[in-house]
Amino acid sequence: MCLGIPMQVVRSDEHRAECRNGSESEWVDMSLVGEQAEGCWVLVFLGAAREILDEPRAIQMRDALSAVHAVMQGNEADLDSLFADLVDREPQLPEHLQKN
């Protein structure tokens, strides 16, 4: 299984950017999304940026991945805060799966 990781652009050159996820950084291929400004968030799969993210969405994704990581390591996690967008609402099917 491949997971996309939200990462923030630290600096860039022509077709790649140094991106940071927490304290880790790596050079990412930016060919699919184009050159992005410092501070921009991108969704990275297998070393390549595939999507540009706004900051709130990037933080939601990062929090969800942190929760999954904590649970997999057997650590305590405040799931309500890490999945805050899911608290106090009923899950909704995507529109294409709903009955018309």
DSSP file with accessible surface (Angstrom, degrees, kcal/mol):
  #  RESIDUE AA STRUCTURE BP1 BP2  ACC     N-H-->O    O-->H-N    N-H-->O    O-->H-N    TCO  KAPPA ALPHA  PHI   PSI    X-CA   Y-CA   Z-CA
    1    1 A M              0   0  217      0, 0.0     2,-0.5     0, 0.0     0, 0.0   0.000 360.0 360.0 360.0 142.0    0.0    0.0    0.0
    2    2 A C        -     0   0   63     43,-0.0     2,-0.4    44,-0.0    43,-0.0  -0.948 360.0-162.6-116.2 129.1    1.2    3.5   -0.8
    3    3 A L        -     0   0   94     -2,-0.5    43,-0.3    41,-0.0     2,-0.3  -0.919  17.7-128.3-110.6 140.6    0.3    6.5    1.3
    4    4 A G        -     0   0   16     -2,-0.4    41,-0.2    41,-0.1    39,-0.0  -0.671  22.7-152.2 -82.3 139.0    0.6   10.1    0.3
    5    5 A I  E     -A   44   0A  52     39,-2.6    39,-2.6    -2,-0.3     2,-0.4  -0.955  12.4-129.8-114.9 124.7    2.4   12.2    2.8
    6    6 A P  E     +A   43   0A   1      0, 0.0     2,-0.3     0, 0.0    37,-0.2  -0.588  36.3 176.3 -72.8 129.2    1.7   16.0    3.1
    7    7 A M  E     -A   42   0A   5     35,-2.9    35,-2.9    -2,-0.4     2,-0.4  -0.971  25.4-129.8-135.1 151.5    5.0   17.9    3.0
    8    8 A Q  E     -AB  41  20A  67     12,-2.6    12,-2.9    -2,-0.3     2,-0.3  -0.862  26.3-116.6-106.6 134.6    5.9   21.5    3.0
    9    9 A V  E     + B   0  19A   2     31,-3.0    30,-2.9    -2,-0.4    10,-0.3  -0.484  31.4 175.2 -70.0 128.6    8.2   23.1    0.4
   10   10 A V  E     -     0   0A  37      8,-3.5     2,-0.3     1,-0.5     9,-0.2   0.797  68.5 -20.9 -98.6 -45.4   11.4   24.4    2.0
   11   11 A R  E     - B   0  18A 139      7,-1.3     7,-2.8    26,-0.1    -1,-0.5  -0.972  64.9-158.8-159.0 160.0   13.2   25.5   -1.2
   12   12 A S  E     - B   0  17A  40     -2,-0.3     5,-0.2     5,-0.3     2,-0.2  -0.968   9.8-168.9-144.0 158.3   13.1   24.5   -4.8
   13   13 A D        -     0   0   65      3,-2.7     3,-0.2    -2,-0.3    -2,-0.0  -0.548  60.7 -53.3-125.8-157.5   15.0   24.5   -8.0
   14   14 A E  S    S-     0   0  143      1,-0.2    21,-0.1    -2,-0.2     3,-0.0   0.860 126.3  -1.6 -53.9 -53.8   13.9   23.8  -11.5
   15   15 A H  S    S+     0   0  107     19,-0.1    15,-2.7    20,-0.1    16,-0.5   0.266 125.0  48.9-126.0  11.7   12.1   20.5  -11.3
   16   16 A R  E     - C   0  29A 113     13,-0.3    -3,-2.7    -3,-0.2     2,-0.3  -0.960  57.3-157.4-147.0 164.1   12.5   19.4   -7.6
   17   17 A A  E     -BC  12  28A   0     11,-2.1    11,-3.0    -2,-0.3     2,-0.6  -0.997  25.0-120.7-143.4 145.3   12.0   20.8   -4.2
   18   18 A E  E     -BC  11  27A  26     -7,-2.8    -8,-3.5    -2,-0.3    -7,-1.3  -0.784  41.9-171.2 -82.1 123.2   13.3   20.1   -0.7
   19   19 A C  E     -BC   9  26A   0      7,-3.0     7,-2.2    -2,-0.6     2,-0.4  -0.910  11.2-144.2-122.1 149.7   10.2   19.3    1.3
   20   20 A R  E     -BC   8  25A 104    -12,-2.9   -12,-2.6    -2,-0.3     2,-0.4  -0.915  15.7-177.1-120.7 138.6    9.8   18.8    5.0
   21   21 A N  E >  S- C   0  24A  52      3,-3.1     3,-1.9    -2,-0.4     2,-0.3  -0.924  74.8 -53.7-127.1  99.7    7.5   16.5    7.0
   22   22 A G  T 3  S-     0   0   56     -2,-0.4   -15,-0.0     1,-0.3     0, 0.0  -0.492 121.8 -18.9  66.0-125.2    8.1   17.3   10.7
   23   23 A S  T 3  S+     0   0  120     -2,-0.3     2,-0.3    -3,-0.1    -1,-0.3   0.512 122.8  88.3 -92.8  -3.8   11.9   17.1   11.3
   24   24 A E  E <   -C   21   0A 137     -3,-1.9    -3,-3.1     2,-0.0     2,-0.3  -0.746  54.6-175.6 -97.1 141.1   12.5   15.0    8.1
   25   25 A S  E     +C   20   0A  57     -2,-0.3     2,-0.3    -5,-0.2    -5,-0.2  -0.950   5.6 171.2-132.3 156.0   13.3   16.5    4.7
   26   26 A E  E     -C   19   0A  85     -7,-2.2    -7,-3.0    -2,-0.3     2,-0.4  -0.982  38.6-100.9-155.0 158.0   13.8   15.0    1.3
   27   27 A W  E     -C   18   0A  88     -2,-0.3     2,-0.4    -9,-0.2    -9,-0.2  -0.711  41.6-161.6 -83.9 132.0   14.1   16.2   -2.3
   28   28 A V  E     -C   17   0A   1    -11,-3.0   -11,-2.1    -2,-0.4     2,-0.4  -0.940  21.5-118.1-121.8 136.6   10.8   15.7   -4.2
   29   29 A D  E     -Cd  16  48A  76     18,-2.7    20,-2.6    -2,-0.4   -13,-0.3  -0.596  26.4-174.8 -70.6 124.2   10.2   15.5   -7.9
   30   30 A M    >>  +     0   0    3    -15,-2.7     4,-2.5    -2,-0.4     3,-0.9   0.240  47.4 114.9-107.1  14.3    7.9   18.4   -8.8
   31   31 A S  T 34 S+     0   0   70    -16,-0.5    -1,-0.2     1,-0.3     4,-0.1   0.819  76.7  48.1 -56.2 -37.2    7.3   17.6  -12.5
   32   32 A L  T 34 S+     0   0  123     17,-0.4    -1,-0.3    -3,-0.2    -2,-0.1   0.740 124.1  28.4 -79.8 -22.8    3.6   16.8  -12.1
   33   33 A V  T <4 S-     0   0   27     -3,-0.9    -2,-0.2    16,-0.2    -1,-0.2   0.517 103.9-129.3-114.9  -9.2    2.7   20.0  -10.1
   34   34 A G     <  -     0   0   33     -4,-2.5    -1,-0.1   -19,-0.1    -2,-0.1  -0.056  50.7 -32.1  81.5 171.6    5.3   22.5  -11.3
   35   35 A E        -     0   0  125    -21,-0.1     2,-0.3    -4,-0.1   -21,-0.1  -0.385  66.0-161.2 -64.7 135.6    7.6   24.7   -9.3
   36   36 A Q        -     0   0   37     -2,-0.1     3,-0.1     4,-0.1    -2,-0.1  -0.911  17.7-107.7-122.6 151.2    6.0   25.8   -6.0
   37   37 A A    >   -     0   0   73     -2,-0.3     3,-2.0     1,-0.1   -28,-0.3  -0.313  47.1 -83.5 -74.2 155.6    6.8   28.6   -3.6
   38   38 A E  T 3  S+     0   0  159      1,-0.2   -28,-0.2   -28,-0.1    -1,-0.1  -0.309 118.3  29.1 -55.6 135.4    8.4   28.1   -0.2
   39   39 A G  T 3  S+     0   0   32    -30,-2.9    -1,-0.2     1,-0.3   -29,-0.1   0.216  87.5 132.1  95.4 -15.4    5.7   27.2    2.4
   40   40 A C    <   -     0   0   26     -3,-2.0   -31,-3.0   -32,-0.1     2,-0.4  -0.381  52.6-132.0 -68.1 146.8    3.4   25.5   -0.1
   41   41 A W  E     -AE   8  53A  15     12,-0.8    12,-2.6   -33,-0.2     2,-0.3  -0.860  26.1-179.4-101.9 137.4    2.0   22.1    0.9
   42   42 A V  E     -AE   7  52A   0    -35,-2.9   -35,-2.9    -2,-0.4     2,-0.6  -0.951  29.6-122.8-133.0 153.5    2.1   19.2   -1.5
   43   43 A L  E     -AE   6  51A  11      8,-2.8     7,-3.2    -2,-0.3     8,-0.9  -0.878  33.4-156.7 -96.8 120.5    1.0   15.6   -1.3
   44   44 A V  E     -AE   5  49A   7    -39,-2.6   -39,-2.6    -2,-0.6     2,-0.4  -0.867  16.0-179.7-109.7 127.5    4.0   13.3   -2.0
   45   45 A F  E >  S- E   0  48A  55      3,-2.6     3,-2.0    -2,-0.5   -41,-0.1  -0.996  74.5 -20.6-121.2 124.5    3.8    9.7   -3.2
   46   46 A L  T 3  S-     0   0  149     -2,-0.4    -1,-0.1   -43,-0.3     3,-0.1   0.865 129.1 -45.9  47.9  45.6    7.0    7.7   -3.7
   47   47 A G  T 3  S+     0   0   28      1,-0.2   -18,-2.7   -19,-0.1     2,-0.4   0.542 119.3  99.5  81.1   6.5    9.2   10.8   -4.0
   48   48 A A  E <  S-dE  29  45A  14     -3,-2.0    -3,-2.6   -20,-0.2     2,-0.4  -0.989  71.5-125.3-129.7 135.2    7.0   12.8   -6.4
   49   49 A A  E     + E   0  44A   0    -20,-2.6   -17,-0.4    -2,-0.4    -5,-0.2  -0.608  30.6 172.5 -73.7 129.0    4.5   15.6   -5.6
   50   50 A R  E     +     0   0A 125     -7,-3.2     2,-0.3    -2,-0.4    -1,-0.1   0.566  60.0  18.9-113.1 -17.2    1.1   14.6   -7.0
   51   51 A E  E     - E   0  43A 100     -8,-0.9    -8,-2.8     2,-0.0     2,-0.4  -0.990  66.3-125.3-156.3 144.9   -1.2   17.3   -5.7
   52   52 A I  E     - E   0  42A  82     -2,-0.3     2,-0.3   -10,-0.2   -10,-0.3  -0.810  33.6-161.3 -91.9 134.0   -1.0   20.8   -4.2
   53   53 A L  E     - E   0  41A  12    -12,-2.6   -12,-0.8    -2,-0.4     2,-0.2  -0.873  17.2-125.0-115.4 148.8   -2.8   21.1   -0.8
   54   54 A D     >  -     0   0  103     -2,-0.3     4,-2.3     1,-0.1     5,-0.2  -0.548  37.8-107.1 -82.8 159.9   -4.1   24.0    1.1
   55   55 A E  H  > S+     0   0  109      1,-0.2     4,-2.6     2,-0.2     5,-0.2   0.906 115.5  52.7 -59.5 -44.9   -2.7   24.2    4.7
   56   56 A P  H  > S+     0   0   89      0, 0.0     4,-2.2     0, 0.0    -1,-0.2   0.923 112.7  45.6 -58.9 -40.8   -5.8   23.2    6.6
   57   57 A R  H  > S+     0   0  115      2,-0.2     4,-2.3     1,-0.2    -2,-0.2   0.911 111.6  52.2 -67.9 -39.9   -6.2   20.0    4.4
   58   58 A A  H  X S+     0   0    0     -4,-2.3     4,-2.6     1,-0.2    -1,-0.2   0.918 110.4  48.2 -62.0 -41.5   -2.5   19.2    4.8
   59   59 A I  H  X S+     0   0   50     -4,-2.6     4,-2.9     2,-0.2     5,-0.2   0.905 109.4  53.1 -68.1 -39.6   -2.7   19.5    8.6
   60   60 A Q  H  X S+     0   0   68     -4,-2.2     4,-2.3    -5,-0.2    -1,-0.2   0.935 112.4  45.0 -57.7 -47.1   -5.8   17.2    8.6
   61   61 A M  H  X S+     0   0   41     -4,-2.3     4,-2.5     2,-0.2    -2,-0.2   0.921 112.8  50.2 -64.7 -43.9   -3.9   14.6    6.7
   62   62 A R  H  X S+     0   0   85     -4,-2.6     4,-2.3     1,-0.2    -2,-0.2   0.921 111.2  49.4 -61.7 -42.6   -0.8   14.9    8.8
   63   63 A D  H  X S+     0   0   45     -4,-2.9     4,-2.2     2,-0.2    -1,-0.2   0.915 110.6  50.1 -63.2 -43.2   -2.9   14.6   12.0
   64   64 A A  H  X S+     0   0   27     -4,-2.3     4,-2.3    -5,-0.2    -2,-0.2   0.929 111.4  48.1 -62.6 -42.4   -4.7   11.5   10.7
   65   65 A L  H  X S+     0   0   48     -4,-2.5     4,-2.6     1,-0.2    -1,-0.2   0.886 109.6  53.7 -66.5 -35.0   -1.3    9.9    9.7
   66   66 A S  H  X S+     0   0   58     -4,-2.3     4,-2.5     2,-0.2    -1,-0.2   0.904 108.7  49.6 -63.7 -40.6    0.0   10.7   13.2
   67   67 A A  H  X S+     0   0    1     -4,-2.2     4,-2.4     2,-0.2     5,-0.2   0.934 111.5  47.5 -64.2 -46.0   -2.9    9.0   14.8
   68   68 A V  H  X S+     0   0   70     -4,-2.3     4,-2.6     1,-0.2    -2,-0.2   0.931 112.6  49.9 -61.7 -43.7   -2.5    5.9   12.7
   69   69 A H  H  X S+     0   0  116     -4,-2.6     4,-1.7     2,-0.2     6,-0.2   0.930 110.6  49.4 -61.6 -45.5    1.2    5.8   13.5
   70   70 A A  H  <>S+     0   0   15     -4,-2.5     5,-2.7     1,-0.2     4,-0.4   0.930 112.8  46.8 -61.1 -45.0    0.6    6.2   17.2
   71   71 A V  H ><5S+     0   0   84     -4,-2.4     3,-1.4     1,-0.2    -1,-0.2   0.921 110.5  52.3 -64.7 -42.2   -1.9    3.4   17.3
   72   72 A M  H 3<5S+     0   0  145     -4,-2.6    -1,-0.2     1,-0.3    -2,-0.2   0.821 109.9  49.6 -64.4 -29.0    0.3    1.1   15.2
   73   73 A Q  T 3<5S-     0   0  115     -4,-1.7    -1,-0.3    -5,-0.2    -2,-0.2   0.458 117.4-114.5 -86.2  -3.0    3.1    1.7   17.7
   74   74 A G  T < 5 +     0   0   69     -3,-1.4    -3,-0.2    -4,-0.4     2,-0.2   0.685  69.7 141.0  77.4  18.9    0.8    0.9   20.6
   75   75 A N      < -     0   0  101     -5,-2.7    -1,-0.3    -6,-0.2     2,-0.1  -0.582  58.9-100.7 -92.9 156.5    1.1    4.5   21.9
   76   76 A E        -     0   0  189     -2,-0.2     2,-0.3    -3,-0.1    -1,-0.1  -0.451  43.7-178.3 -68.8 144.3   -1.7    6.6   23.4
   77   77 A A        -     0   0   34     -2,-0.1     2,-1.6    -7,-0.0     3,-0.2  -0.991  35.3-126.1-147.4 139.8   -3.2    9.1   21.0
   78   78 A D    >>  +     0   0  103     -2,-0.3     4,-2.2     1,-0.2     3,-0.6  -0.667  34.1 179.2 -82.9  84.8   -5.9   11.7   21.4
   79   79 A L  H 3> S+     0   0   77     -2,-1.6     4,-2.1     1,-0.2    -1,-0.2   0.830  72.8  60.9 -62.6 -33.0   -8.0   10.4   18.5
   80   80 A D  H 34 S+     0   0  116      1,-0.2    -1,-0.2     2,-0.2     7,-0.2   0.893 111.1  39.6 -63.1 -36.8  -10.7   13.0   18.9
   81   81 A S  H X4 S+     0   0   60     -3,-0.6     3,-1.0     1,-0.2    -2,-0.2   0.873 116.1  50.2 -79.8 -34.6   -8.2   15.9   18.4
   82   82 A L  H 3< S+     0   0   35     -4,-2.2    -2,-0.2     1,-0.3    -1,-0.2   0.744 121.7  34.1 -76.0 -22.6   -6.3   14.1   15.6
   83   83 A F  T >X S+     0   0   60     -4,-2.1     3,-2.4    -5,-0.2     4,-0.6  -0.235  77.1 142.7-118.4  43.3   -9.5   13.3   13.7
   84   84 A A  G X4  +     0   0   64     -3,-1.0     3,-0.8     1,-0.3    -1,-0.1   0.804  65.0  63.1 -57.0 -31.1  -11.3   16.5   14.7
   85   85 A D  G 34 S+     0   0   59      1,-0.2    -1,-0.3    -3,-0.1    -4,-0.1   0.662 105.2  47.4 -70.8 -11.3  -13.0   16.8   11.3
   86   86 A L  G X4 S+     0   0   82     -3,-2.4     3,-0.9    -6,-0.2    -1,-0.2   0.556  86.1 107.1-104.4 -10.3  -14.9   13.5   12.0
   87   87 A V  T << S+     0   0   54     -3,-0.8     3,-0.1    -4,-0.6    -7,-0.0  -0.450  86.2   7.7 -73.4 139.6  -16.1   14.2   15.5
   88   88 A D  T 3  S+     0   0  165      1,-0.2     2,-0.3    -2,-0.2    -1,-0.2   0.813 109.1  93.6  62.5  34.7  -19.8   15.0   16.0
   89   89 A R  S <  S-     0   0  122     -3,-0.9    -1,-0.2     3,-0.0     3,-0.0  -0.994  73.7-115.8-150.3 152.8  -20.9   14.1   12.5
   90   90 A E        -     0   0  151     -2,-0.3    -3,-0.0    -3,-0.1     2,-0.0  -0.681  40.9-107.2 -83.7 136.4  -22.2   11.1   10.6
   91   91 A P        -     0   0  108      0, 0.0     2,-0.4     0, 0.0    -1,-0.1  -0.362  35.8-146.3 -61.6 143.6  -20.0    9.8    7.9
   92   92 A Q        -     0   0  137     -3,-0.0     3,-0.1     6,-0.0     6,-0.0  -0.932   8.8-125.0-115.7 137.8  -21.3   10.5    4.4
   93   93 A L        -     0   0  105     -2,-0.4     5,-0.1     1,-0.1     0, 0.0  -0.488  42.0 -94.5 -70.4 148.7  -21.0    8.4    1.3
   94   94 A P    >>  -     0   0   65      0, 0.0     3,-2.2     0, 0.0     4,-0.8  -0.313  40.5-108.2 -59.3 150.7  -19.4   10.1   -1.7
   95   95 A E  G >4 S+     0   0  162      1,-0.3     3,-1.1     2,-0.2    -2,-0.1   0.861 117.6  58.8 -53.6 -38.3  -22.1   11.5   -4.0
   96   96 A H  G 34 S+     0   0  158      1,-0.3    -1,-0.3     3,-0.0    -3,-0.0   0.671 108.0  47.7 -70.4 -13.4  -21.6    8.9   -6.7
   97   97 A L  G <4 S+     0   0  101     -3,-2.2    -1,-0.3     2,-0.1    -2,-0.2   0.508  91.0  99.3-101.0  -7.8  -22.4    6.1   -4.1
   98   98 A Q  S << S-     0   0   85     -3,-1.1     2,-0.2    -4,-0.8    -6,-0.0  -0.516  82.1-106.8 -78.9 147.7  -25.5    7.7   -2.8
   99   99 A K              0   0  207     -2,-0.2    -1,-0.1     1,-0.1    -2,-0.1  -0.490 360.0 360.0 -69.3 142.4  -29.0    6.6   -4.0
  100  100 A N              0   0  202     -2,-0.2    -1,-0.1     0, 0.0     0, 0.0  -0.588 360.0 360.0 -94.7 360.0  -30.7    9.0   -6.3
